[in-house]
Amino acid sequence: MQRLTAGIVATLGLLASPVVAAEHSIRPDGLGDFATIQAAVDSATAGDTIFLENGVFTGAGNRDVRFGGKDLVVKSRHGPGACVIDCEGSSSDPHRAFRLDAGETQASRIEGITITGGFAEGPFPESGGGGILVADGSHPTISYCIFDGNQTGFEGFGAGLLAWNDCDITLTDCTFVNGVSGWYGGGFVLRKFCDAVVARCVVVDNYALHAGGGASITNSNPVVTDCEFSRNWVTEAGGGGVLVKAWAEPTFVRCVFFGNISWSGSGLGLGNEPHVTAIDCLFEANVAEWGGGGGVGLDRDPCSISFSRTARS
């Protein structure tokens, strides 16, 4: 009887043992634990970490990666300076690095990767997120990434990143540079109920044809803290640094809007009943080529701006 009891206890102990998350190493030459990033994602289980080793990842399986609803971590081993995903996308052959649209949570993380060469094209939301597209209730965490030289086609949204439709992403310590959007958001776009946390990001030297040279926020309520929007520009309308519109209620805390260019509202362009809170923000050297609102431009609709510092806009 004692032996039987001991055996049952031992068996229950084994059943109660925690599952240990696995780590996988992926190399650009295909000689890691799996041949590609997507192959590793497909084989991994929730909680696993996929390390990308130094080098440039290209080609099928290393772009257009989908997590499939699994909460995984995909991160570089040694930071974005050593690890690049080159999507090699174009208007005729569009590709992005990642698409997360299967209910991933904040436990899904993309960290420390340079993403370049992305191109988004097609019917919305395919037209957005040249580097990363997050859609339909996914809430990943994206940190320490560099989005460099990604694009969207005409009427595209978010050359670097698009979050669309109930996606409360966490976006921290990222850089958006040299993005080109055919409509909104040369850096990133938050659109339709995307109440994101955005912190310590740098959005610089991006371009959008219509509005939101650096970023565009529509019908979303993010908190944006300690971010810089500099030297972004727009050809047709407003929001050289950031465009806020359509009932959005973002809060900007200790953000810098410097040297952005647009027709109006070159630092921060507002339209269609947004309500904006800007706390201890700096607006400097922004240029409104049409003559209205170098720092902040308001298109007939109410907004709130509180505790802002403004200099030479």
Wavefront OBJ file of the C-alpha trace (Angstrom):
o trace
v 0.000 0.000 0.000
v 2.837 2.373 0.873
v 4.532 1.596 -2.444
v 1.274 2.246 -4.333
v 0.783 5.576 -2.541
v 4.372 6.627 -3.234
v 3.919 5.758 -6.895
v 0.765 7.847 -7.166
v 2.466 10.824 -5.505
v 5.441 10.559 -7.851
v 3.161 10.388 -10.874
v 1.191 13.448 -9.757
v 4.470 15.291 -9.216
v 5.501 14.598 -12.784
v 2.133 15.750 -14.093
v 2.434 18.993 -12.132
v 5.948 19.798 -13.369
v 6.051 23.134 -15.213
v 6.618 23.159 -18.947
v 9.995 24.742 -19.685
v 9.979 27.128 -22.638
v 12.427 26.229 -25.375
v 14.969 28.402 -27.160
v 15.716 28.091 -30.874
v 18.600 29.553 -32.844
v 18.012 30.698 -36.444
v 20.808 31.678 -38.807
v 20.575 33.636 -42.059
v 22.336 30.808 -43.907
v 19.609 28.353 -42.873
v 21.938 26.192 -40.761
v 20.378 26.928 -37.378
v 17.844 24.826 -35.507
v 15.369 25.521 -38.320
v 15.919 26.681 -41.891
v 13.824 29.861 -41.601
v 12.095 32.084 -39.059
v 8.661 30.852 -40.155
v 9.733 27.218 -39.793
v 10.816 27.935 -36.236
v 7.541 29.741 -35.464
v 5.515 26.860 -36.889
v 7.338 24.318 -34.730
v 7.500 26.376 -31.546
v 5.033 26.253 -28.673
v 3.697 29.178 -26.666
v 6.382 30.779 -24.513
v 9.313 29.732 -26.703
v 12.023 32.207 -27.703
v 13.411 32.278 -31.234
v 16.837 33.901 -31.378
v 17.956 35.421 -34.669
v 21.712 35.268 -35.038
v 23.845 37.959 -36.688
v 23.352 38.720 -40.354
v 20.748 39.590 -42.958
v 17.652 37.390 -43.275
v 16.046 37.335 -46.717
v 13.683 35.288 -48.850
v 10.680 33.065 -48.298
v 10.208 32.025 -44.690
v 12.204 34.980 -43.417
v 9.539 37.559 -44.317
v 5.727 37.683 -44.126
v 6.122 35.739 -40.876
v 2.909 34.942 -38.962
v 2.755 33.771 -35.351
v -0.579 32.028 -35.904
v -1.955 33.105 -32.536
v 0.964 31.695 -30.529
v 2.586 33.907 -27.900
v 6.232 33.686 -28.912
v 9.326 35.846 -28.608
v 11.306 36.536 -31.790
v 14.403 38.574 -31.006
v 17.912 39.175 -32.199
v 20.786 37.702 -30.271
v 22.890 40.887 -30.352
v 20.594 43.794 -31.187
v 19.323 45.606 -34.303
v 22.792 46.678 -35.400
v 23.719 43.042 -35.953
v 20.445 41.534 -37.183
v 18.441 42.617 -40.234
v 15.325 41.324 -41.978
v 15.436 42.611 -45.549
v 11.955 42.074 -46.946
v 13.063 42.858 -50.521
v 9.551 44.111 -51.248
v 8.332 46.223 -54.159
v 5.062 47.457 -55.636
v 4.968 44.452 -57.958
v 6.135 41.979 -55.300
v 5.081 43.295 -51.851
v 6.461 41.784 -48.667
v 6.677 42.774 -45.002
v 8.603 41.270 -42.100
v 5.709 40.240 -39.816
v 1.925 40.040 -39.843
v 0.189 39.457 -36.502
v -3.588 39.127 -36.834
v -4.581 35.964 -34.954
v -5.200 37.273 -31.441
v -1.619 37.371 -30.189
v -1.272 38.960 -26.713
v 1.335 41.261 -25.155
v 3.369 38.130 -24.445
v 4.091 37.958 -28.192
v 7.259 39.987 -28.625
v 9.427 41.170 -31.485
v 12.684 42.646 -30.216
v 15.958 44.091 -31.422
v 15.629 43.654 -35.195
v 16.255 46.052 -38.059
v 13.429 45.763 -40.582
v 14.049 47.185 -44.032
v 12.866 46.849 -47.608
v 9.225 46.260 -46.704
v 6.528 47.299 -49.183
v 2.780 47.157 -48.510
v 0.380 47.138 -51.439
v -3.194 46.004 -52.058
v -6.686 46.533 -50.606
v -6.787 47.812 -47.030
v -5.381 46.660 -44.635
v -2.906 44.960 -46.982
v -1.978 48.476 -48.102
v -0.541 49.212 -44.655
v 2.356 48.138 -42.503
v 5.315 47.934 -44.849
v 7.447 46.578 -42.015
v 4.860 45.071 -39.632
v 1.074 44.755 -39.892
v -0.891 44.173 -36.664
v -4.636 43.671 -37.099
v -7.935 42.415 -35.707
v -7.467 42.192 -31.964
v -3.782 41.335 -31.684
v -1.769 43.092 -28.960
v 1.949 42.304 -29.411
v 4.932 44.032 -27.819
v 7.467 45.490 -30.252
v 10.689 46.822 -28.731
v 14.186 47.964 -29.695
v 13.521 47.603 -33.407
v 14.678 49.860 -36.247
v 12.293 50.396 -39.153
v 14.478 51.755 -41.943
v 13.442 52.409 -45.526
v 10.046 50.713 -45.633
v 7.226 51.836 -47.942
v 3.569 51.667 -48.816
v 2.008 52.187 -52.204
v -0.521 54.881 -53.135
v -3.190 55.302 -50.433
v -1.123 53.177 -48.049
v -1.003 53.485 -44.245
v 2.103 53.190 -42.092
v 5.291 52.582 -44.020
v 6.948 51.113 -40.934
v 3.981 49.781 -38.978
v 0.188 49.717 -39.118
v -1.930 48.707 -36.112
v -5.554 48.333 -37.206
v -8.801 47.390 -35.499
v -8.643 46.865 -31.741
v -4.897 46.368 -31.407
v -3.543 47.749 -28.126
v 0.079 47.253 -29.041
v 3.070 48.138 -26.875
v 5.699 49.974 -28.931
v 8.855 50.947 -27.075
v 12.411 52.062 -27.835
v 11.962 51.791 -31.606
v 13.270 53.991 -34.424
v 11.337 54.799 -37.602
v 13.495 56.349 -40.307
v 13.397 56.883 -44.082
v 9.847 55.551 -44.429
v 7.739 56.567 -47.437
v 3.955 56.262 -47.361
v 1.671 56.797 -50.326
v -1.014 58.296 -48.073
v -0.755 58.374 -44.229
v 2.066 57.720 -41.780
v 5.623 57.580 -43.052
v 6.587 56.023 -39.706
v 3.611 54.315 -38.060
v -0.199 54.410 -38.016
v -2.631 53.574 -35.193
v -6.104 53.239 -36.678
v -9.489 52.269 -35.183
v -9.514 51.459 -31.460
v -5.764 50.977 -31.089
v -5.103 52.293 -27.566
v -1.386 51.690 -27.722
v 1.432 52.395 -25.309
v 4.218 54.151 -27.242
v 7.381 55.117 -25.366
v 10.908 56.312 -26.138
v 10.523 56.024 -29.901
v 12.311 58.183 -32.469
v 10.427 58.998 -35.678
v 12.705 60.939 -38.024
v 13.122 61.703 -41.743
v 9.917 60.021 -42.893
v 7.503 61.143 -45.626
v 3.789 60.753 -46.329
v 2.100 61.994 -49.464
v -1.149 63.152 -47.868
v -0.787 63.574 -44.077
v 1.047 62.378 -40.979
v 4.627 62.464 -42.164
v 5.877 60.796 -38.996
v 2.748 59.126 -37.646
v -1.038 59.094 -37.954
v -3.503 58.376 -35.131
v -7.171 57.821 -36.025
v -10.026 56.910 -33.669
v -7.523 55.586 -31.107
v -6.421 56.681 -27.640
v -2.708 55.931 -27.217
v -0.377 57.284 -24.569
v 2.827 58.514 -26.237
v 5.683 59.237 -23.848
v 9.227 60.556 -24.332
v 9.112 60.274 -28.127
v 10.700 62.444 -30.809
v 9.090 63.384 -34.139
v 11.668 65.273 -36.205
v 12.236 66.291 -39.826
v 9.213 64.433 -41.156
v 7.278 65.988 -44.006
v 4.058 65.919 -45.985
v 3.226 67.157 -49.486
v -0.542 67.591 -49.609
v -2.046 68.376 -46.188
v -1.198 68.564 -42.472
v 0.516 66.840 -39.608
v 4.127 66.890 -40.670
v 5.112 65.282 -37.375
v 1.861 63.602 -36.343
v -1.697 63.703 -37.685
v -4.513 63.147 -35.168
v -8.082 62.796 -36.448
v -11.511 61.178 -36.242
v -12.330 61.255 -32.524
v -8.869 60.138 -31.444
v -7.878 61.086 -27.883
v -4.110 60.603 -27.602
v -1.962 61.883 -24.765
v 1.566 63.095 -25.523
v 3.939 63.397 -22.559
v 7.419 64.976 -22.815
v 7.490 64.574 -26.599
v 9.532 66.656 -29.046
v 8.166 67.894 -32.376
v 11.075 69.445 -34.265
v 11.681 70.584 -37.840
v 8.634 68.936 -39.414
v 7.117 70.336 -42.621
v 3.573 70.292 -43.998
v 0.924 72.665 -45.343
v -0.457 73.309 -41.851
v -0.140 71.847 -38.379
v 3.396 70.891 -39.193
v 4.254 69.688 -35.692
v 0.837 68.276 -34.809
v -2.103 68.381 -37.231
v -5.647 67.922 -35.919
v -8.919 67.253 -37.721
v -12.362 65.654 -37.411
v -12.957 66.181 -33.684
v -9.865 64.849 -31.948
v -9.165 65.642 -28.307
v -5.450 65.850 -27.638
v -3.565 66.301 -24.400
v 0.068 67.399 -24.737
v 1.913 67.589 -21.426
v 5.329 69.241 -21.217
v 5.955 68.846 -24.954
v 8.315 70.906 -27.092
v 7.306 72.252 -30.524
v 10.249 73.878 -32.276
v 11.235 74.925 -35.805
v 8.257 73.300 -37.499
v 7.311 74.902 -40.825
v 3.750 75.340 -42.087
v 4.188 76.052 -45.797
v 0.544 77.039 -46.226
v 0.830 79.450 -43.340
v -1.289 77.939 -40.548
v -0.207 76.305 -37.300
v 3.519 75.696 -37.424
v 3.411 73.945 -34.066
v -0.215 72.808 -33.854
v -2.830 73.172 -36.585
v -6.558 72.782 -35.942
v -8.983 72.119 -38.793
v -12.233 73.680 -37.459
v -12.739 71.044 -34.760
v -12.346 71.151 -30.954
v -9.310 69.796 -29.160
v -7.582 70.194 -25.816
v -3.911 71.061 -25.393
v -2.580 71.365 -21.862
v 0.772 72.181 -20.248
v 2.679 72.465 -23.528
v 5.959 74.242 -24.079
v 6.302 75.849 -27.511
v 9.406 77.381 -29.042
v 9.914 79.058 -32.424
v 7.308 77.116 -34.455
l 1 2 3 4 5 6 7 8 9 10 11 12 13 14 15 16 17 18 19 20 21 22 23 24 25 26 27 28 29 30 31 32 33 34 35 36 37 38 39 40 41 42 43 44 45 46 47 48 49 50 51 52 53 54 55 56 57 58 59 60 61 62 63 64 65 66 67 68 69 70 71 72 73 74 75 76 77 78 79 80 81 82 83 84 85 86 87 88 89 90 91 92 93 94 95 96 97 98 99 100 101 102 103 104 105 106 107 108 109 110 111 112 113 114 115 116 117 118 119 120 121 122 123 124 125 126 127 128 129 130 131 132 133 134 135 136 137 138 139 140 141 142 143 144 145 146 147 148 149 150 151 152 153 154 155 156 157 158 159 160 161 162 163 164 165 166 167 168 169 170 171 172 173 174 175 176 177 178 179 180 181 182 183 184 185 186 187 188 189 190 191 192 193 194 195 196 197 198 199 200 201 202 203 204 205 206 207 208 209 210 211 212 213 214 215 216 217 218 219 220 221 222 223 224 225 226 227 228 229 230 231 232 233 234 235 236 237 238 239 240 241 242 243 244 245 246 247 248 249 250 251 252 253 254 255 256 257 258 259 260 261 262 263 264 265 266 267 268 269 270 271 272 273 274 275 276 277 278 279 280 281 282 283 284 285 286 287 288 289 290 291 292 293 294 295 296 297 298 299 300 301 302 303 304 305 306 307 308 309 310 311 312 313
